[in-house]
C-alpha cells in the first residue's frame, strides 16, 4: 500500500478509537445528565474547540450562490443528528455500553434501503448478505445462553435496544443527507462540522434549561471539555480519512469503535457477557464490511 492509503487507514483507526472512547465516557461520566443537557454543553464546547480548524481552512465558508438552500439543508441534517444523538445517549444511560454499541452501529443496514429508494442504488448479493449478518449481530448481542427465541424476545422488549435501533435508523438518514451535502451541494467539511456543532447545541439548549441538572454540575466541566475535544477530533479525523480512502474501506474501520466501547465497558464498568458482545460486534462490523464492499 502507498503512503496515502496507510495514512488514511491510520486516520480511520484513530477515528474508531476516538468514537469508541466517546461512547464509553458518555456512560462513565454523564449518566446523571439528561440528553439535552449533555448534548448542549458538549457540542457548544466542541464548536469552540473546532474554530481554529475553520480559521485555518482555505476557501469560502459558504458557497456564493444558494446560501439559503445550503443552510436549510445543513439545518435539516443537523436536526436529525441531534435526534439520533438523543436516542443514543438515552440508550447508553439506561443500558450497558457493551450492549448498546454493536446494535447502534448497524447504520448501513438502514442506509441501503434509503439509497435504493431515494438514490436508485442497486443491491448486490454481497450487500444483502451483509444486511443478514448485521441483523444476526443483534440476535447475538441479546444472547444469554437460554432458548433460541429468548434473544428475539429480549430485543423486542429492551428499551436500550429499541433506542439503539432508533439511533441507527436516524443516523442512516443523516448519512444519506451528508452524502447529498458533501457531493451534490459540495459543502466543505469545515463548513458543515462547526454549523452542525452549533445547531445541536442550539436545538438542545432550550430543552436543557428545563431539564434537571446535577447540583454540582460545574465540577464536571473538565470532563465535558475532554469529551468535546474527543468528539471534535473524531469528526475532523474521520473526514481526513474519507479524503484519502473510499467509504468501503473507511466505514468498517471506523465502526470498529464498537469494539473499543465493548472492551472499555468490560474493563472499567465490569459489564457482563464480554465474549458474546465481542462476537456481536464482530458480526456487525463484518456485515458493515460486506455492505460497503458490495
N, C-alpha and C positions, 0 to 999 in steps of 0.2 A: 504493500500500500504506500502511496506517496504521502508526503508530509501533511498536505492539506486534509486528506482523509483521516490521518492519525489525529490531527488537531480537532477535527470535527467530532470524532468519536470521544476524544478526551472531554470536550465541552458537553457532549450528551451525557457522559458518565458523571461529570460534575453536577449537571442539572438534576440527574436522578438522585444523587446524594443530597443536594440541597432541598429538593422537593420532598424526599422521604423524611428528612430531618424536620421539615416544617410540619408534616403530618404528625410526627411524634410530639413536637413541642406544643402543638395545639392541645393535645390530650394532657401532656405533662404539666404545663404551666397555666392553662387558661380554662380549666374545667368549670371554674366558678363564674365565668363570664357568659353573658348571652351572646348569641351570634352577632347581632348588630353592634354591640359594644366592642367585641374583639375586632370585627372587620373594620369599623370606622377608625379606631385608633391605629391599628396595624397598617392599613392602606394609606392613611394620611401620612404616617411616618415614612412608608415606602416611597411615596411620591416625592417627599423632600429629599430622601437619600438618592433618588434617581435623577434629580435635577442636574447634577454635574454632567451626567451622560448626555442629557438633552442639549446642554450648552455646548458640549464638545462636538456634537454631531454636525455634519456638513449638510447643506441644502435647506430648503424652506421647511418650516414646521408643518404647515398645511398647504395643499395644492392651491394654486392661484384661482382655479375655477371650481365650481360646485362645492364650495366650502360648507354650505348649509346641509347639503345632502350627505357629505362626508361626516360631518359632526353628528347628524342624525343616525347614520349607520353605526358609528362608533358608540353612541349612547345606547342604542338597542342591544348591541353585543355586550356592552358593559353591564347593562341591567340584568341580562341573562347570566353573566358571570357572577354578579352579586348573589343572584338567586341560587345558583349552583353551589357557591361557597357557603351560603346559609345552610343548605341541605347537608353538605359535607361536614361542616363544623358541628352541627347538631348531632349527626351520626357519630362523630368522634367523641362528643361529650357523653353520650349515653351508652356507647358501645366500646369494645376493645379495639385499639388501633390495628392490631394484627388481624382482626376480623373484618373491619370496615375497609381496610386498604385494598385487598385484592378485588373486592366487589366493586369499589368505586373506580377502579382503573380499567374496567371493560368498556370504556367510552367508544372505541371503534365499532363495537357491536351495534351501537345506536347510530354511529356516523354513516355506516354503509347504507341502510335503507333511506336515510335522508339524501345522500348523494345520488342514489338510484332514482328517487322520486323527484328531486329538485334539479340535479345536475346531469341526469340521464346516464349515469355511470353504469357500466355492465359488470355483473358479478362473475368472478371466476370460481371454479370448483375449489381452489385453494382458499379463497376468501370465505366461501360457505363453510368449509371445514373449520376455518379459524373461528367463525361465529359459534359453531358447535363446541369446539374446545373451550372457548372463553366462557360459554354457558355452563359447561361441566365444572369449571372453576368455582362457580357459585355453589354448586352442589357439594363440592369437596370442602369448601370453606365452612359449610354448615354440618359437616360430618363429625359425629361424636362417637362413632363405633356402635351405633344402635341399629335399628331396622333400616331397610333401603329407602323407605318413604319418609323417614324422620327428617333428613336434611331439607326435603322439599317443604314439609310442614313448618319446620323452623324458619326457613327463609321467608315463607309467606306470612308468618306471624311476627317476625322480628322487626321491631321498629328501626334499629340501626341498619339492617339490611335494606329495608324499604327506602330509607333516606339515602343510603349509599347508591342505590339504583336510580333514584330520582336525580341525585347529583350527577351520576354518569350520563343519564339521558339528557340533562340540561347542558352539561359540558359538551355533549355531542353537537347540539345546536350551536353552541358557542364556537366550536372548532370549524364547523361549516361556515359560520359567519366570519371567522378570522380568515378563512381561505378567500372569501369574497373581498374582504378588506385589503388583504395583502396582494392579491393577484389582480382581481378585476378593477379595484379602485386604487391600487398601487400606493397604499398607505405605508409610510416608513415606520419601522418598529419604535423609533424614538418619538414618534407622534402618538402611536396607539398606546404604548405602555403607560406613560405618565397620565394621559387622559383616562385610561382605564382605572389606574390607582385613584385619581381624583374623583371619578364617577362613583366608584364603590364607596369611598369614604363619604361622599356627599349624599348618596342614597341611604346609607345606613345611619348617618348622623342623627336625623330626627327620631328614628326608632331607638337609637342608643340613649338619647336623652331621657326617654320614657322608661327605659329598662332599669332593672335593679343592678346597681354597681356594688362590688365589694367595698367595705368601709375603708380599707387601706389600699385601694387600687393603685395609688400613685407609687407605692413601693414596687409595683410590678413594671414600672416604666422601662427599666433596663432590659427586662425580658421582652417587652414589646419592641424595643429598638433592635435587639438581636434578631427577633423573628422577622421584623420588617426588612432588615438587611438580608436575611436568608431569602425572603420572598422576592425582593428586588433583584438580587443577584441571580436567583433561579430564572426569573423571567428574561433577564438580559442574556444569560449564558445559553439558554435553550435557543434563543434567536440566532446567536452566533453559530450554533451547531447547524441550524436549518439553512444558514447561508452557505455552508460548505458541503452538506450531505443531503440526499433525498429523504423524504419523510419515511420511506420504507426502512431506512437504517436508523434514523433518529428515534422514531416512535417506540420501538421495542426497548432501546437502551434507556430512554427517559422513563418509561413505565417500570423500569427496574426499581424505581423509587418505592414501590410496594414492598419489595424485599427488604430494603433499608428500614422501612417503617415496622415491618413484622419483627425483624431482629431486634431493633431498639425497644419495641414493646415487650418482647420476651425477656430481654436482659434487665431493663430498668423498671418496668412496670409489672414484671413477673406474670405476664399473661400466659394462659394455658394453650394447649394444642399447637405447639410450635411447629412440629413436623407436618401436621395436617394443613396448617395455614401457609407454610412454605410451599407445600405441594400445590395448594390452590393458587398461590401467587405465581408459581412456575407455569401452571396451566394457563393462567390469564395472560402472561407475557408471551407464551407460545402461541396462543390464539391471536394476540395482537400482531405478532410477527407474521403469522400466516396471512392475516388480513392485509397487512402493509405490503408484503411481497406479492400478493395476488394481483 
